Amino acid sequence: MRPVLNDLGVERAALVAFSGGAPYALATAASLGDRVTGVDLVAGATPPSFGDDTPAVQRLLSGLAAATPSVLGALLRGQAWVASRADPSFVVAQYAEDADAVPEDAATVVKEDFLAAFERHRNGAVTEFRDAGSDWGIDLDAVDAPVRLWHGTDDANVPVAGAERLAEALPTAELRVLDGADHLWTLLRAAPEALSRSR
């Protein structure tokens, strides 16, 4: 992130990360010190050591990424092929309990983002699944910027218990629990306020 900020001429910035973006935001905050003014983790992934209740699907994806990355890449390619021909609800159902309740414009964006991530290349995603399932190597005590964790009580992708443990481990953390929100609804509900702080 340092070269990116330097190239853009940005001296200080707030960070917003969703889901698997959490380790990258925390690593940036830990390594760039006072250049990071705040961090919002929205339905953020948690270190493997904090998630005794890691969902089976997440364990499977991380395991495939570590042991047989080409198999995971092929599975993601197949999933992208189906998603490109299916209604957005096919993709949304992976992140929301009730795909039909998600607004159509949001569902369309979720599908477009999914296809952008997996349709042409999958190596980056496979690497991220592998890295997310191993030790992050981040000194959480080095995160001095204020951190807000936004997490839904009904998040099946990243259970809230892991977010509670992460909040306890971060010296400057505040946990905002959204009652009844799943993975995607946490994003839809938290994004306006999280993004307003980053401006």
C-alpha positions as CSV (number, residue, x, y, z in Angstrom):
1,M,0.0,0.0,0.0
2,R,2.9,2.4,0.6
3,P,3.8,2.7,-3.1
4,V,0.1,3.1,-4.0
5,L,-0.5,5.9,-1.5
6,N,2.8,7.6,-2.6
7,D,1.9,7.3,-6.3
8,L,-1.5,8.9,-5.6
9,G,0.0,11.6,-3.4
10,V,-2.1,10.6,-0.4
11,E,-0.3,11.2,2.8
12,R,-2.9,9.8,5.2
13,A,-5.9,7.6,4.6
14,A,-8.7,5.7,6.3
15,L,-9.3,2.2,5.2
16,V,-12.5,0.2,4.6
17,A,-12.3,-3.6,4.1
18,F,-15.0,-6.1,3.5
19,S,-14.8,-9.8,4.3
20,G,-11.4,-11.2,3.0
21,G,-10.0,-7.6,2.8
22,A,-9.6,-7.5,6.6
23,P,-6.1,-9.0,6.8
24,Y,-4.8,-6.5,4.2
25,A,-6.3,-3.5,6.0
26,L,-4.9,-4.6,9.3
27,A,-1.5,-5.3,7.8
28,T,-1.5,-1.9,6.3
29,A,-2.5,-0.2,9.5
30,A,0.2,-2.2,11.4
31,S,3.0,-1.4,9.0
32,L,2.2,2.2,7.9
33,G,1.6,3.7,11.4
34,D,0.1,7.2,11.5
35,R,-0.5,7.2,7.7
36,V,-3.6,5.2,8.5
37,T,-6.2,7.3,10.3
38,G,-8.8,4.6,10.9
39,V,-9.9,1.2,9.8
40,D,-13.4,-0.1,9.2
41,L,-13.7,-3.9,8.9
42,V,-17.1,-4.8,7.5
43,A,-18.0,-8.5,8.1
44,G,-14.2,-9.0,8.1
45,A,-12.4,-12.3,8.1
46,T,-10.7,-13.1,11.3
47,P,-7.4,-14.9,12.0
48,P,-7.7,-18.7,11.9
49,S,-6.6,-18.9,15.5
50,F,-9.7,-16.7,16.5
51,G,-12.2,-18.9,14.7
52,D,-12.9,-22.2,16.5
53,D,-16.3,-22.1,14.7
54,T,-14.9,-21.5,11.2
55,P,-17.6,-22.7,8.8
56,A,-16.9,-26.0,7.0
57,V,-17.1,-24.3,3.6
58,Q,-14.3,-21.8,4.6
59,R,-12.2,-24.6,6.0
60,L,-12.7,-26.6,2.8
61,L,-11.7,-23.6,0.5
62,S,-8.6,-22.9,2.6
63,G,-7.6,-26.6,2.6
64,L,-8.1,-26.9,-1.1
65,A,-6.1,-23.7,-1.7
66,A,-3.2,-25.1,0.4
67,A,-3.2,-28.7,-0.8
68,T,-4.6,-28.7,-4.4
69,P,-4.8,-25.1,-5.7
70,S,-5.5,-26.3,-9.3
71,V,-8.6,-28.1,-8.1
72,L,-9.9,-25.1,-6.3
73,G,-9.1,-22.9,-9.4
74,A,-11.1,-25.4,-11.5
75,L,-14.1,-25.3,-9.1
76,L,-14.1,-21.5,-9.1
77,R,-13.9,-21.5,-12.9
78,G,-17.0,-23.7,-13.0
79,Q,-18.8,-21.6,-10.5
80,A,-18.1,-18.5,-12.5
81,W,-19.4,-20.2,-15.7
82,V,-22.7,-21.0,-13.9
83,A,-22.9,-17.6,-12.3
84,S,-22.4,-15.9,-15.7
85,R,-25.6,-17.6,-17.0
86,A,-27.6,-17.5,-13.8
87,D,-29.8,-14.9,-12.1
88,P,-27.8,-12.7,-9.6
89,S,-29.5,-14.6,-6.8
90,F,-27.2,-17.6,-7.5
91,V,-24.3,-15.6,-6.3
92,V,-26.1,-13.6,-3.6
93,A,-27.2,-16.8,-1.9
94,Q,-23.6,-17.4,-1.0
95,Y,-23.5,-14.3,1.2
96,A,-27.2,-13.7,2.2
97,E,-29.7,-16.0,4.0
98,D,-32.6,-14.6,1.9
99,A,-31.3,-13.8,-1.6
100,D,-34.7,-12.5,-2.7
101,A,-34.7,-9.9,0.0
102,V,-31.5,-8.2,-1.4
103,P,-32.3,-5.2,-3.6
104,E,-32.0,-5.9,-7.3
105,D,-29.3,-3.2,-7.8
106,A,-27.2,-4.6,-5.0
107,A,-27.6,-8.2,-6.3
108,T,-26.5,-7.1,-9.7
109,V,-23.3,-5.5,-8.3
110,V,-22.6,-8.6,-6.2
111,K,-22.8,-10.8,-9.4
112,E,-20.7,-8.4,-11.4
113,D,-18.0,-8.3,-8.7
114,F,-18.1,-12.1,-8.4
115,L,-17.5,-12.5,-12.2
116,A,-14.8,-9.9,-12.2
117,A,-13.0,-11.8,-9.5
118,F,-13.3,-15.4,-10.9
119,E,-14.3,-15.4,-14.6
120,R,-10.9,-14.8,-16.2
121,H,-8.3,-15.5,-13.6
122,R,-8.5,-17.3,-10.3
123,N,-4.9,-17.4,-9.0
124,G,-5.2,-14.4,-6.8
125,A,-8.4,-15.7,-5.2
126,V,-6.8,-19.1,-4.6
127,T,-3.8,-17.4,-3.0
128,E,-6.1,-15.3,-0.8
129,F,-8.0,-18.4,0.4
130,R,-4.7,-20.1,1.2
131,D,-3.3,-17.1,3.1
132,A,-6.6,-16.5,5.0
133,G,-6.4,-20.0,6.4
134,S,-2.8,-19.7,7.7
135,D,-1.1,-17.4,10.2
136,W,-1.6,-13.8,9.1
137,G,1.7,-12.7,10.5
138,I,0.3,-9.4,11.7
139,D,1.3,-7.7,14.9
140,L,-2.1,-6.6,16.1
141,D,-0.5,-4.6,18.9
142,A,1.1,-2.4,16.2
143,V,-2.3,-1.3,15.0
144,D,-2.6,2.2,16.5
145,A,-5.4,3.6,14.3
146,P,-9.0,3.3,15.6
147,V,-10.6,0.2,14.3
148,R,-14.3,-0.4,14.0
149,L,-15.5,-3.9,13.3
150,W,-19.0,-4.2,11.9
151,H,-20.4,-7.7,12.2
152,G,-23.8,-9.3,11.9
153,T,-25.2,-11.8,14.4
154,D,-26.3,-14.0,11.6
155,D,-23.1,-14.0,9.5
156,A,-22.6,-17.7,8.4
157,N,-19.4,-16.9,6.5
158,V,-17.6,-15.3,9.4
159,P,-19.3,-16.0,12.7
160,V,-19.5,-13.1,15.1
161,A,-17.6,-14.9,17.8
162,G,-14.3,-14.5,15.8
163,A,-15.0,-10.8,15.5
164,E,-15.5,-10.6,19.2
165,R,-12.1,-12.2,19.8
166,L,-10.4,-10.0,17.2
167,A,-11.9,-6.9,18.8
168,E,-10.5,-7.9,22.2
169,A,-7.0,-8.5,20.6
170,L,-6.9,-5.0,19.0
171,P,-6.0,-2.2,21.4
172,T,-8.1,0.4,19.6
173,A,-11.1,-1.6,18.5
174,E,-14.8,-1.0,18.7
175,L,-17.2,-3.8,17.8
176,R,-20.6,-2.8,16.3
177,V,-22.8,-5.9,16.2
178,L,-25.7,-5.6,13.7
179,D,-28.6,-7.7,15.0
180,G,-30.1,-10.1,12.4
181,A,-27.5,-9.2,9.7
182,D,-25.9,-11.9,7.6
183,H,-22.6,-11.4,5.6
184,L,-24.1,-9.3,2.8
185,W,-26.6,-7.4,4.9
186,T,-23.8,-6.3,7.2
187,L,-22.1,-4.7,4.2
188,L,-25.3,-3.1,3.0
189,R,-26.1,-1.7,6.4
190,A,-22.6,-0.6,7.4
191,A,-21.2,0.7,4.2
192,P,-22.7,4.2,4.2
193,E,-21.3,5.1,7.6
194,A,-18.0,3.3,7.1
195,L,-17.4,5.0,3.8
196,S,-18.4,8.4,5.2
197,R,-15.6,8.1,7.7
198,S,-13.0,7.3,5.1
199,R,-13.7,10.5,3.1
